[in-house]
Amino acid sequence: MTTAPDKGWKYYLGLVLFVYSLATFGLAALTPFLFAPAVAATAATGIVISGEVGFWISAALLGKQFVQALKNKIRGFFARPASAPGAHQPPPSCARLGAVLAELRDVLPGHVRPVLRVGQGSGVDGHRVVAISGELLFLTSLLVLGGDFWDRLMALYRWPGQPPANSPRPSS
């Protein structure tokens, strides 16, 4: 039986630093919109480094139990549920939609910039907006495609007779 962590000042400071370490990535992503390019690069680097330091200090303050619970939560989030017979399979239209979204990431910058006249006195740096929207489309396509897509994609790169990546290797 494990004991609950003591909720003293170390625990709360560890939580604050942990949340700060997660927020630094969002803060670093905002710096190009707030500062000149040279200042933004320096500020983003400093913010990300401070977030990493904050993460490691929070891990030390929160202890092994918190880190283990966090690892279990992350593994549980990415764990694939066992598919039972008759389990719901996504329709082929999801695969088509995911492929279209992934392709739009490459097509979007070349076709949208000239149409919207991005960067021509609009007051908004449209190149960044188009680039960020393309990345968001790509990430959305990964969510739509799901885990089965990655299994099929990895199967393309397996040699015939090679065991799947997650199967135990035979001992020699």
C-alpha positions as CSV (number, residue, x, y, z in Angstrom):
1,M,0.0,0.0,0.0
2,T,1.4,3.4,-1.0
3,T,1.0,6.5,1.0
4,A,-0.3,9.7,-0.4
5,P,2.3,12.4,-1.0
6,D,2.6,15.1,1.7
7,K,0.8,18.2,0.4
8,G,3.2,20.7,1.8
9,W,4.9,23.6,0.0
10,K,7.1,21.3,-2.0
11,Y,4.1,19.6,-3.5
12,Y,2.4,22.8,-4.5
13,L,5.6,24.4,-5.8
14,G,6.2,21.2,-7.8
15,L,2.7,21.4,-9.4
16,V,3.1,25.1,-10.3
17,L,6.5,24.3,-11.9
18,F,5.0,21.4,-13.8
19,V,2.1,23.5,-15.1
20,Y,4.6,26.2,-16.0
21,S,6.8,23.7,-17.9
22,L,3.7,22.7,-20.0
23,A,2.7,26.3,-20.6
24,T,6.2,27.3,-21.9
25,F,5.6,25.7,-25.3
26,G,2.5,27.8,-25.9
27,L,4.4,30.9,-24.7
28,A,7.3,30.2,-27.0
29,A,4.9,29.7,-29.9
30,L,3.5,33.2,-29.3
31,T,6.8,35.0,-29.2
32,P,7.1,35.5,-33.0
33,F,3.8,37.4,-33.0
34,L,4.9,39.6,-30.1
35,F,8.5,40.5,-30.8
36,A,10.9,41.2,-33.6
37,P,12.5,38.1,-35.1
38,A,15.9,38.3,-33.3
39,V,14.2,39.1,-30.0
40,A,11.6,36.4,-30.5
41,A,14.2,33.7,-31.2
42,T,16.1,34.6,-28.1
43,A,13.0,34.8,-25.9
44,A,11.6,31.5,-27.2
45,T,14.8,29.7,-26.5
46,G,15.0,31.2,-23.0
47,I,11.3,30.3,-22.4
48,V,11.7,26.7,-23.5
49,I,14.9,26.2,-21.5
50,S,13.3,27.6,-18.4
51,G,10.4,25.2,-19.0
52,E,12.7,22.2,-19.2
53,V,14.5,23.3,-16.0
54,G,11.1,23.8,-14.3
55,F,10.0,20.3,-15.4
56,W,13.0,18.6,-13.9
57,I,12.8,20.6,-10.6
58,S,9.0,19.7,-10.5
59,A,9.8,16.0,-11.0
60,A,12.3,16.2,-8.1
61,L,9.8,18.0,-5.8
62,L,6.8,15.8,-6.7
63,G,8.7,12.6,-6.3
64,K,8.8,9.2,-7.9
65,Q,5.1,8.4,-7.3
66,F,3.9,11.4,-9.2
67,V,6.3,10.7,-12.1
68,Q,5.1,7.1,-12.2
69,A,1.5,8.1,-12.1
70,L,2.1,10.6,-15.0
71,K,3.8,7.9,-17.0
72,N,0.9,5.5,-16.5
73,K,-1.6,8.2,-17.6
74,I,0.4,8.9,-20.7
75,R,0.7,5.2,-21.5
76,G,-3.0,4.7,-20.9
77,F,-3.8,7.5,-23.2
78,F,-1.8,6.0,-26.1
79,A,-2.7,2.4,-25.3
80,R,-4.8,0.7,-28.0
81,P,-7.9,-0.9,-26.6
82,A,-8.3,-4.6,-27.4
83,S,-10.5,-4.9,-30.5
84,A,-13.3,-7.3,-29.9
85,P,-15.1,-9.1,-32.7
86,G,-17.6,-6.7,-34.2
87,A,-15.9,-3.6,-32.7
88,H,-16.5,-0.3,-34.5
89,Q,-14.1,0.2,-37.3
90,P,-13.8,3.7,-38.8
91,P,-15.3,4.0,-42.2
92,P,-13.1,4.4,-45.3
93,S,-14.2,8.0,-45.5
94,C,-12.1,8.8,-42.4
95,A,-9.0,7.5,-44.2
96,R,-9.9,9.7,-47.2
97,L,-10.5,12.7,-45.1
98,G,-7.2,12.2,-43.2
99,A,-5.3,11.9,-46.5
100,V,-6.9,15.0,-47.9
101,L,-6.0,17.0,-44.7
102,A,-2.4,15.8,-44.8
103,E,-2.2,16.8,-48.5
104,L,-3.7,20.2,-47.9
105,R,-0.7,20.9,-45.7
106,D,1.5,20.8,-48.8
107,V,-0.9,22.4,-51.2
108,L,-2.1,25.2,-48.9
109,P,0.9,27.5,-48.9
110,G,1.4,27.6,-52.7
111,H,-2.2,28.2,-53.6
112,V,-3.5,30.3,-50.7
113,R,-0.8,32.9,-50.5
114,P,-1.3,34.4,-54.0
115,V,-5.1,34.3,-53.7
116,L,-5.1,36.1,-50.3
117,R,-2.2,38.4,-51.3
118,V,-0.6,37.4,-48.0
119,G,2.0,39.8,-46.7
120,Q,1.2,42.6,-49.0
121,G,0.4,45.4,-46.6
122,S,-2.3,43.5,-44.8
123,G,-0.9,44.2,-41.4
124,V,-0.8,40.4,-40.5
125,D,2.1,38.2,-41.3
126,G,0.2,35.9,-43.4
127,H,3.1,33.5,-44.1
128,R,3.1,32.5,-40.4
129,V,-0.7,32.2,-40.4
130,V,-0.6,29.9,-43.5
131,A,2.3,27.9,-42.1
132,I,0.6,27.4,-38.7
133,S,-2.7,26.5,-40.3
134,G,-0.9,23.9,-42.5
135,E,0.7,22.3,-39.5
136,L,-2.7,22.2,-37.7
137,L,-4.2,20.5,-40.7
138,F,-1.5,17.9,-40.6
139,L,-1.9,17.2,-36.9
140,T,-5.7,17.0,-37.4
141,S,-5.1,14.4,-40.2
142,L,-3.0,12.3,-37.8
143,L,-5.8,12.3,-35.4
144,V,-8.4,11.4,-38.1
145,L,-6.2,8.6,-39.5
146,G,-5.7,6.9,-36.2
147,G,-3.5,4.0,-35.0
148,D,-4.5,1.6,-37.7
149,F,-3.0,3.9,-40.3
150,W,0.4,3.8,-38.6
151,D,0.3,0.0,-38.4
152,R,-0.4,-0.3,-42.1
153,L,2.3,2.3,-42.9
154,M,4.9,0.5,-40.8
155,A,4.0,-2.7,-42.5
156,L,5.1,-1.2,-45.8
157,Y,8.7,-1.0,-44.4
158,R,8.9,-4.6,-43.0
159,W,10.9,-7.1,-44.9
160,P,9.0,-10.4,-45.8
161,G,9.4,-12.8,-43.0
162,Q,10.4,-10.1,-40.5
163,P,8.3,-10.3,-37.3
164,P,6.2,-7.4,-36.3
165,A,8.0,-4.7,-34.3
166,N,6.1,-5.4,-31.0
167,S,6.6,-9.2,-31.1
168,P,9.4,-10.8,-29.0
169,R,12.5,-11.8,-30.8
170,P,13.6,-15.4,-30.9
171,S,16.6,-16.1,-28.6
172,S,19.6,-17.7,-30.2
